[in-house]
Amino acid sequence: ELSVMPSARFVTHARSQPGTSTGATRFELIGDPVFRAEDWRKECVEPNSPPATADTAPATPGPRRALPRLPGSRREVLAIEDLAERALPASRVSTRLGCQATPAALRTAAATNPDLLHIATHGYVDAYRPRLSALALTQDSPTNGGSATFGLLDILNMRVGSRLVVLSACDTSRGRLL
């Protein structure tokens, strides 16, 4: 079943829907990832740790090098957080921005089956090689081989029980429907 509805309507009417759980509405919000290696070193490496070297700096594959920051995605996520907290004061909102917007954080957020999972980032669709399509996120750590994408196989391996998942990313509706 596919439903399309504005996110604000979901937030304000989530409790009135039949079959809704009796617990607090849970929101997992992810956005404004850090893409460029030098930004990652400045923002995400612990201030007390030694400066990043070529060995500890994240490897930035191909098109990720040129990805610009998405300050609008930060505002988007913060606006949803504010709306959720005002509309449903008992709701639980987890917001992961910047250095916290990693593939591991997305896996963890999805595994908790929140009512709303909202991901605001760059998307990349490879129409010729769909397995290479991915969401761009922040590097998990300097030791994970440079992976900072959440690819098609990652998405297919997730088991998400959320009522609503929002992919607010470029190119998320491109490509053939299979």
Secondary structure in CASP SS format (residue, H / E / C, confidence):
PFRMAT SS
TARGET T0000
AUTHOR 0000-0000-0000
METHOD secondary structure of the structure
MODEL  1
E C 1.00
L C 1.00
S C 1.00
V C 1.00
M C 1.00
P C 1.00
S H 1.00
A H 1.00
R H 1.00
F H 1.00
V H 1.00
T H 1.00
H H 1.00
A H 1.00
R H 1.00
S H 1.00
Q C 1.00
P C 1.00
G C 1.00
T C 1.00
S C 1.00
T C 1.00
G C 1.00
A C 1.00
T C 1.00
R E 1.00
F E 1.00
E E 1.00
L E 1.00
I E 1.00
G E 1.00
D E 1.00
P E 1.00
V C 1.00
F C 1.00
R C 1.00
A H 1.00
E H 1.00
D H 1.00
W H 1.00
R H 1.00
K H 1.00
E H 1.00
C H 1.00
V C 1.00
E C 1.00
P C 1.00
N C 1.00
S C 1.00
P C 1.00
P C 1.00
A C 1.00
T C 1.00
A C 1.00
D C 1.00
T C 1.00
A C 1.00
P C 1.00
A C 1.00
T C 1.00
P C 1.00
G H 1.00
P H 1.00
R H 1.00
R H 1.00
A H 1.00
L C 1.00
P C 1.00
R C 1.00
L C 1.00
P H 1.00
G H 1.00
S H 1.00
R H 1.00
R H 1.00
E H 1.00
V H 1.00
L H 1.00
A H 1.00
I H 1.00
E H 1.00
D H 1.00
L H 1.00
A H 1.00
E H 1.00
R H 1.00
A H 1.00
L C 1.00
P C 1.00
A C 1.00
S C 1.00
R E 1.00
V E 1.00
S E 1.00
T E 1.00
R E 1.00
L E 1.00
G E 1.00
C C 1.00
Q C 1.00
A C 1.00
T C 1.00
P H 1.00
A H 1.00
A H 1.00
L H 1.00
R H 1.00
T H 1.00
A H 1.00
A H 1.00
A H 1.00
T C 1.00
N C 1.00
P C 1.00
D C 1.00
L E 1.00
L E 1.00
H E 1.00
I E 1.00
A E 1.00
T E 1.00
H E 1.00
G E 1.00
Y E 1.00
V C 1.00
D C 1.00
A C 1.00
Y C 1.00
R C 1.00
P H 1.00
R H 1.00
L H 1.00
S C 1.00
A E 1.00
L E 1.00
A E 1.00
L C 1.00
T C 1.00
Q C 1.00
D C 1.00
S C 1.00
P C 1.00
T C 1.00
N C 1.00
G C 1.00
G C 1.00
S C 1.00
A C 1.00
T E 1.00
F E 1.00
G E 1.00
L H 1.00
L H 1.00
D H 1.00
I H 1.00
L H 1.00
N H 1.00
M C 1.00
R C 1.00
V C 1.00
G C 1.00
S C 1.00
R C 1.00
L E 1.00
V E 1.00
V E 1.00
L E 1.00
S E 1.00
A E 1.00
C C 1.00
D C 1.00
T C 1.00
S C 1.00
R C 1.00
G C 1.00
R C 1.00
L C 1.00
L C 1.00
END
